[in-house]
Amino acid sequence: MVLIHRANRELQSDVVRQARDAGYDGAKPAHNALFATLPLAGARTADLAERAGVTRQSMGEVVRELVDQGVLEMRPDPHDRRAKLITYTEAGLAQVRTGRAHILGIDELMVAELGVDGYECLRHGLDTLVEVLRARDA
């Protein structure tokens, strides 16, 4: 499990480094959880926090930072006017596209390193780990 933790930290750091290299100077590791969980149609902060496995307060702080950076916007939720829907701005969508392209590049790098079969084996092992741990909690 230590190896999975180390791999995750390296991946998170790599994504932030790439974002900064691409001109997104405000990128932080804490932002990765939001980018990984915010659908293009938007979501509420509470839903994002639950998906990311962080507190509402932590996610709220990340949302405020990214609103201040012009990456996100908050608007009334059309289904519940008391709630706010978090969505990407045009600048935020550009950052998402840049980040996703980088992640696809990491996939390609790993295929080059491990071969298609090795990469699929790695993915299968990680998917199985997630499934087994979720089943234990159910």
Secondary structure by P-SEA (a helix, b strand, c coil): caaaaaaaaaaaaaaaaaaaaaccccccccaaaaaaccccccccaaaaaaaacccaaaaaaaaaaaaaacccccccccccccbbbbbbcaaaaaaaaaaaaaaaaaaaaaaaaccaaaaaaaaaaaaaaaaaaaaaac
